């Protein structure tokens, strides 16, 4: 047999081919299509300040989604994030009533978020409880505390300097929230894709037993991810409370659904083991463009909720339907 008979052609795809066929590329094409449709559907869409306002539809949720993406990749989930936002906001509102400074309010919001994340993490890692059950319980617990403290009332009277975090602009139409979103996207992208910790997250999500035998401290990784998720919920609470200028126990209600939808739409496997931060970033813009475009067309909020729920189901079901069709 000659050497040419033994030759097997290299059928591996080039990096460019793989990128062009990736979920992120498809999602980017969808984002461009939605942007183009909105531009033709409403004469107000391309206004620079309107586009700036559109970013408020997703920046706070995306901040949580970055941490949630890592948590889901590691095989866990946190459904209490919206309730953490409410509890952190309640704590900040109570402090504002006694004259706390903006810096103190920010520290309170972040601290409450970290404490709630640590509580979830301990229940999951130390006691071995399923994260979905734990966080459904703490979802009611954290928001219930807010309802007990506030009842039918609300907190206001935040100091003037506190408004910057949710209403301020760093330059022209670029808000502080959008700048923070960009910085966090870079930080979480580096953490997941360029560090040993990120590789450990993927390993834990793919096979926690194998990861444990490989020397990875699985419970420690998961606990850190719960801390990060709580911290990001605290950051989102600071921005949302600042933007609204008041606190009610219903603040952030339903946010967890949009956060999970954003993560899954970004290509993160709901069962863990795969996903990227760039995908979540693009998904955030897609959801922001959709909700803002529908808002300009005067579509009712309940219809948007229905669309978001349908989008979550569709994104989860699409890979399985595609596999069934091909198989």
C-alpha positions as CSV (number, residue, x, y, z in Angstrom):
1,X,0.0,0.0,0.0
2,X,1.5,3.3,-1.0
3,X,1.7,6.3,1.2
4,X,-1.0,8.1,-0.8
5,X,-3.4,5.2,0.0
6,X,-2.9,5.8,3.7
7,X,-3.4,9.5,3.4
8,X,-6.5,10.8,5.3
9,X,-7.4,14.4,4.3
10,X,-7.7,16.8,7.2
11,X,-11.3,17.7,7.6
12,X,-10.9,19.8,10.7
13,X,-12.5,23.2,10.4
14,X,-10.4,26.3,10.6
15,X,-10.9,28.7,13.6
16,X,-12.7,31.1,11.2
17,X,-15.1,28.4,10.0
18,X,-15.9,27.4,13.5
19,X,-16.5,31.0,14.6
20,X,-18.8,31.6,11.6
21,X,-20.9,28.6,12.5
22,X,-21.0,29.4,16.2
23,X,-24.1,30.3,18.2
24,X,-22.6,33.7,19.0
25,X,-22.3,34.5,15.3
26,X,-26.0,33.5,14.7
27,X,-27.0,35.6,17.7
28,X,-25.1,38.6,16.4
29,X,-26.9,38.3,13.1
30,X,-30.2,38.2,14.9
31,X,-29.2,41.3,16.8
32,X,-28.4,43.1,13.6
33,X,-31.8,42.0,12.1
34,X,-33.7,43.2,15.1
35,X,-31.9,46.6,15.1
36,X,-32.7,47.0,11.4
37,X,-36.3,46.1,11.9
38,X,-36.7,48.6,14.8
39,X,-35.0,51.3,12.8
40,X,-37.7,50.9,10.1
41,X,-40.6,50.3,12.5
42,X,-40.2,53.4,14.5
43,X,-38.8,56.9,13.5
44,X,-37.7,57.4,17.1
45,X,-35.5,54.4,17.4
46,X,-32.3,55.8,15.9
47,X,-32.2,58.8,18.2
48,X,-29.0,58.6,20.2
49,X,-30.7,59.4,23.5
50,X,-33.4,56.8,22.9
51,X,-30.8,54.2,22.1
52,X,-29.1,55.2,25.4
53,X,-32.3,54.7,27.3
54,X,-32.7,51.3,25.6
55,X,-29.6,50.1,27.5
56,X,-31.4,50.5,30.8
57,X,-33.6,47.6,29.7
58,X,-30.8,45.1,30.1
59,X,-27.7,46.5,31.9
60,X,-28.8,45.7,35.4
61,X,-30.0,42.2,34.5
62,X,-26.9,41.5,32.4
63,X,-24.7,42.3,35.5
64,X,-26.3,39.4,37.3
65,X,-26.3,37.3,34.1
66,X,-22.5,37.4,33.9
67,X,-22.2,35.7,37.3
68,X,-25.3,33.5,36.6
69,X,-23.6,32.2,33.5
70,X,-20.6,30.9,35.4
71,X,-22.9,29.4,38.0
72,X,-25.0,27.6,35.4
73,X,-21.9,26.4,33.5
74,X,-20.8,24.9,36.8
75,X,-24.1,23.0,37.0
76,X,-25.9,25.1,39.5
77,X,-28.5,27.9,39.4
78,X,-29.7,30.8,41.6
79,X,-33.4,31.7,41.3
80,X,-33.2,34.1,44.3
81,X,-31.3,36.9,42.5
82,X,-34.4,39.2,42.1
83,X,-35.2,38.8,45.8
84,X,-31.6,39.6,46.7
85,X,-32.1,42.8,44.8
86,X,-35.2,43.6,46.8
87,X,-33.6,42.8,50.1
88,X,-30.4,44.8,49.3
89,X,-32.6,47.7,48.2
90,X,-34.6,47.6,51.4
91,X,-31.5,47.7,53.5
92,X,-30.2,50.7,51.5
93,X,-33.5,52.4,51.9
94,X,-33.6,51.9,55.6
95,X,-30.0,53.3,55.9
96,X,-31.0,56.3,53.7
97,X,-33.7,57.2,56.2
98,X,-31.1,57.8,58.9
99,X,-28.9,59.9,56.6
100,X,-26.4,57.4,55.3
101,X,-23.9,58.7,52.6
102,X,-24.0,57.4,49.0
103,X,-20.8,55.4,49.6
104,X,-22.3,53.8,52.7
105,X,-25.4,52.9,50.8
106,X,-23.4,51.3,48.1
107,X,-21.4,49.2,50.6
108,X,-24.6,48.1,52.3
109,X,-26.1,47.0,49.0
110,X,-23.0,45.0,48.1
111,X,-22.7,43.5,51.5
112,X,-26.3,42.3,51.6
113,X,-25.8,40.7,48.2
114,X,-22.6,38.9,49.3
115,X,-24.3,37.7,52.5
116,X,-27.3,36.3,50.6
117,X,-25.0,34.6,48.1
118,X,-23.0,33.1,50.9
119,X,-26.1,31.8,52.6
120,X,-27.2,30.1,49.3
121,X,-23.7,28.8,48.8
122,X,-23.4,27.3,52.2
123,X,-26.8,25.5,51.9
124,X,-25.7,24.0,48.6
125,X,-22.1,23.2,49.2
126,X,-22.0,22.4,53.0
127,X,-25.3,20.7,53.2
128,X,-25.5,19.2,49.7
129,X,-28.9,20.5,49.0
130,X,-30.0,21.0,45.3
131,X,-29.5,24.7,44.3
132,X,-32.8,25.0,42.5
133,X,-34.7,24.0,45.7
134,X,-32.5,26.1,48.0
135,X,-32.9,29.2,45.8
136,X,-36.6,28.8,45.3
137,X,-36.8,28.8,49.1
138,X,-34.6,31.8,49.6
139,X,-36.4,33.6,46.8
140,X,-39.4,33.7,49.1
141,X,-37.4,34.2,52.2
142,X,-35.5,37.3,51.0
143,X,-38.4,39.1,49.4
144,X,-40.6,38.1,52.4
145,X,-38.2,40.0,54.7
146,X,-38.6,43.1,52.4
147,X,-42.4,42.8,52.7
148,X,-42.2,42.5,56.4
149,X,-40.1,45.6,56.7
150,X,-41.9,47.7,54.2
151,X,-45.4,46.3,54.0
152,X,-47.4,48.7,51.7
153,X,-45.0,51.6,52.2
154,X,-41.9,52.5,50.3
155,X,-38.5,54.1,51.0
156,X,-37.4,57.3,49.3
157,X,-35.3,60.3,50.3
158,X,-32.0,59.0,48.9
159,X,-29.1,61.5,48.9
160,X,-28.5,63.4,45.7
161,X,-25.1,61.8,45.1
162,X,-26.7,58.4,45.0
163,X,-28.5,59.2,41.8
164,X,-25.4,59.0,39.7
165,X,-25.2,55.2,39.8
166,X,-28.5,54.7,38.0
167,X,-29.0,58.0,36.3
168,X,-25.6,59.5,35.7
169,X,-23.6,59.6,32.4
170,X,-19.9,59.2,32.1
171,X,-19.8,60.9,28.6
172,X,-22.5,62.1,26.2
173,X,-25.1,59.4,25.9
174,X,-23.0,56.7,27.6
175,X,-24.5,56.1,31.1
176,X,-22.6,54.9,34.1
177,X,-24.6,51.7,34.0
178,X,-23.5,51.0,30.4
179,X,-19.8,51.7,31.3
180,X,-20.1,49.4,34.3
181,X,-21.7,46.7,32.1
182,X,-18.8,46.9,29.7
183,X,-16.2,46.7,32.4
184,X,-17.9,43.7,34.0
185,X,-18.2,42.0,30.7
186,X,-14.5,42.2,30.2
187,X,-13.7,41.1,33.8
188,X,-16.0,38.1,33.6
189,X,-14.8,37.2,30.1
190,X,-11.2,37.2,31.4
191,X,-12.2,35.2,34.5
192,X,-14.0,32.5,32.6
193,X,-11.9,32.2,29.4
194,X,-8.4,33.1,30.4
195,X,-7.8,31.9,34.0
196,X,-7.4,28.5,35.8
197,X,-10.5,29.3,37.8
198,X,-12.5,29.5,34.5
199,X,-11.2,26.2,33.4
200,X,-12.2,24.7,36.8
201,X,-15.7,26.1,36.3
202,X,-16.0,24.2,32.9
203,X,-14.6,21.1,34.5
204,X,-17.0,21.1,37.4
205,X,-19.9,21.6,35.0
206,X,-18.9,18.8,32.7
207,X,-18.1,16.2,35.4
208,X,-17.9,17.2,39.0
209,X,-16.7,13.8,40.1
210,X,-13.8,13.8,37.6
211,X,-13.0,17.4,38.5
212,X,-12.8,16.4,42.2
213,X,-10.4,13.5,41.4
214,X,-8.4,16.0,39.3
215,X,-7.7,18.0,42.4
216,X,-10.3,20.7,41.9
217,X,-12.0,21.8,45.1
218,X,-15.5,21.5,43.6
219,X,-17.5,22.9,46.6
220,X,-15.1,25.8,46.9
221,X,-15.6,26.7,43.2
222,X,-19.3,26.6,43.6
223,X,-19.3,28.6,46.8
224,X,-17.3,31.3,45.1
225,X,-19.7,31.4,42.2
226,X,-22.7,31.8,44.6
227,X,-20.8,34.7,46.3
228,X,-20.2,36.3,42.9
229,X,-23.9,35.9,41.9
230,X,-25.0,37.5,45.2
231,X,-22.4,40.3,44.7
232,X,-23.7,41.0,41.2
233,X,-27.3,41.1,42.5
234,X,-26.1,43.7,45.0
235,X,-24.5,45.7,42.3
236,X,-27.7,45.5,40.2
237,X,-29.7,46.6,43.3
238,X,-27.6,49.7,43.7
239,X,-28.1,50.7,40.1
240,X,-31.8,49.9,40.0
241,X,-32.6,51.6,43.3
242,X,-30.6,54.6,42.2
243,X,-32.4,54.8,38.9
244,X,-35.9,54.5,40.4
245,X,-35.1,56.7,43.4
246,X,-37.3,54.6,45.7
247,X,-37.6,51.1,47.2
248,X,-40.7,48.9,47.3
249,X,-40.8,45.2,48.3
250,X,-41.8,44.4,44.7
251,X,-38.7,46.0,43.2
252,X,-37.0,43.7,40.7
253,X,-39.9,41.3,40.7
254,X,-39.6,38.7,37.9
255,X,-36.0,39.7,37.1
256,X,-34.7,36.1,37.7
257,X,-36.7,34.9,34.6
258,X,-35.1,37.5,32.3
259,X,-31.6,36.8,33.7
260,X,-31.9,33.1,33.1
261,X,-33.3,33.7,29.6
262,X,-30.4,36.0,28.9
263,X,-27.9,33.4,30.0
264,X,-29.5,30.5,28.0
265,X,-30.1,32.7,25.0
266,X,-26.4,33.5,25.1
267,X,-25.6,29.8,24.4
268,X,-25.0,28.6,28.0
269,X,-26.1,25.0,28.4
270,X,-28.8,24.9,31.1
271,X,-27.4,21.6,32.2
272,X,-23.9,23.0,32.6
273,X,-20.5,22.5,31.0
274,X,-20.5,25.0,28.2
275,X,-21.2,28.6,27.4
276,X,-19.4,31.9,26.8
277,X,-19.5,35.5,28.2
278,X,-19.5,37.0,24.6
279,X,-22.7,35.0,24.0
280,X,-24.3,36.5,27.1
281,X,-23.3,40.0,26.1
282,X,-24.9,39.6,22.7
283,X,-28.0,38.1,24.2
284,X,-28.3,41.1,26.5
285,X,-28.3,43.4,23.6
286,X,-30.9,41.2,21.7
287,X,-33.3,41.2,24.7
288,X,-32.7,45.0,25.2
289,X,-33.5,45.7,21.5
290,X,-36.6,43.5,21.6
291,X,-38.1,45.0,24.7
292,X,-37.2,48.6,23.7
293,X,-38.5,48.1,20.2
294,X,-41.8,46.7,21.4
295,X,-42.0,49.5,23.9
296,X,-41.7,52.1,21.1
297,X,-44.5,50.2,19.3
298,X,-46.7,50.5,22.4
299,X,-46.8,46.7,23.0
300,X,-48.2,46.0,26.5
301,X,-45.8,44.8,29.2
302,X,-47.8,41.5,29.6
303,X,-47.1,40.7,26.0
304,X,-43.4,41.3,26.5
305,X,-43.5,38.9,29.5
306,X,-45.2,36.2,27.3
307,X,-42.6,36.7,24.6
308,X,-39.7,36.4,27.1
309,X,-41.2,33.1,28.5
310,X,-41.7,31.7,25.1
311,X,-38.2,32.7,24.2
312,X,-36.8,30.8,27.2
313,X,-38.7,27.7,26.3
314,X,-37.8,28.0,22.6
315,X,-34.1,28.4,23.2
316,X,-34.0,25.4,25.6
317,X,-36.0,23.2,23.2
318,X,-34.3,24.3,19.9
319,X,-31.1,22.2,20.3
320,X,-33.1,19.1,21.1
321,X,-35.5,19.7,18.2
322,X,-32.5,20.2,15.9
323,X,-31.0,17.0,17.0
324,X,-34.2,15.1,16.5
325,X,-34.6,16.5,13.0
326,X,-31.0,15.6,12.1
327,X,-31.3,12.1,13.7
